[in-house]
Amino acid sequence: MANLLNLDAAIAQTSSRRSPTNRDIERLRRSGQRWIEVRLRSQRLLAWQGSKLVYAVIVSTGKSNNPTPTGIFKIQTKYPVARMRGDDYNIPDVPHVMYYSGNYAIHGAYWHRSFGIPVSRGCTNVAPDHAAWLYQWAEVGTTVVVR
């Protein structure tokens, strides 16, 4: 239980632009809890239950001029469908949106098929069918590790 409290404290302190450490990952693996890992270099999202890998999918994260922030976060809010707007985009009906840090989210992307290549404006884009699975599996409060 102390390890879980330490991990929750680390997440709360960071909110979190610090890079996750091997120690952070080891705590999550021992916790038995559900957590999501986004690997920027390989463009992969892994869903874990403690140390057991339960789902893996190719994603598209942020381009170099709009990078996906690294760190340890928690899913803050979930929306089955949302409109996403920015200075140079306005996308209606974005499916299965899970915000984990400000405007950064894991969500379905129906407007491209470039998974495996960083093409987003910082979010983690997932094919809609995979986003649906993740949305059902993860709850508000689920830890998200981006590294």
N, C-alpha and C positions, 0 to 999 in steps of 0.2 A: 504494500500500500504506500509506503514511503516513496518508492521509486515513481509511482504514478503521481503523487503529490509534487515531487521534484520536477517531473516532466511538465505537469500543468503549470507550475510556477515559471519554468523556463519559457513556455509558450506565452504565458501572460506578460512576462517581462519584455519579450522580443517583439511581438506582433509584427512581423519579425523579419528584419532585414539582415540578420546574421546568418551565416551559413550553418546548416545543420551539421553536427559532429557525428562521428561514429558512435559516440556515447549516447546521443539523442536517439539514433536509430536502434541501438541495442535496447534501450529502455522501451521503445515502442514494440519491438519484437517480443520482449518479455511480458508486456502488459496484457496480451490477449485481446486488446481492443481493436476495433476497425480503424484503419488509417489508410491514407492515400499518399503515394509517392509519385512525384513528377520528376522525371530525369530529363533535364534539358538537353544534354549532349546527345542522347540516343533518341530523343523525342518519344519517350514511352511514359505511360501512366500505369502504375501498378496499384492494385487494391489488395490490402493485406488484412488478415485477421490475426493479430499478433505476429508470429513468424511464418504463418501459412499464406502463401500467395493464392488469392482467390480469383483474380481477374487481371488481365494485362491487355493493353491496347496501344496502338500507335496514335499519337496526337500531333497537333501543331501548336507550338508556343510562340512567344513574341519574337519579332524580327529584331535585328541588332539595334535599330533606332528606336524600338519600343519593346525593350526586353521584359520578359516575365521575371518578377522579383523572386529572388531566392529567400528561403527562410522556412520557419515552422509557423503554421497558421492553424486556425480552426474554421470550419465552415460556419459562417455567421448567419446567412439567410439562404433560403431556397425558394425559387419560383418555377412553376411548371412551364411558364412562357413569359418572356420579357422583351421589351424593346431596348436595344442598346444603341446609344448615341455618343458621338464624339465630334471633334472639329471636322473630320472628313469622312464620317460614316453615320448611317442611320439605318439600322437593321431591325425590322419588325419580326415578331414571332420567333425569337431565339428560344429554342427548347431546352428544358432541363438545366436551368441556371443555378449554380451554387457559388455564391460570393464567399470568398475567404479572406480578402484583404482590400478594403476600399472598393474600387471598381474592378478589381481582378477576380475572375471567376473561372470555374470549370463549366463548360456549357457545350451543347450541341452546336454544330456548324453545318447548315444545309447549303451554304453558298459557295463552298469550295470542296475539292477532293484532294487537296495537297497535304494530306496527313503524312507525317514523317519529315516535313520541311517547316521551319519557323516562318509562318506567314501572318500571325495575328498581331494585334496591337497590345499584346501583353497578357491576354487571357490564355487559357489552355483550351483549345478547340478540340472537340471530340466528334466523331461521326454520330449522327442523331440516335441510332440504335444503341450504340455503346453508352452515350450520354444518358439514355433512358434507364439502362441497367444501373449505372453509377448513382443516378438520382434516387432510385428506389432503395439502393443498398446503403447509402450514406445518410447520416442524420445531421442536423444542425449540431455543431460541437465536434464533429469528426475531425481529427487532425489531418492536415495537409502539409506534406514536406515537399518543398521545391528545391531541387539541387542540381 
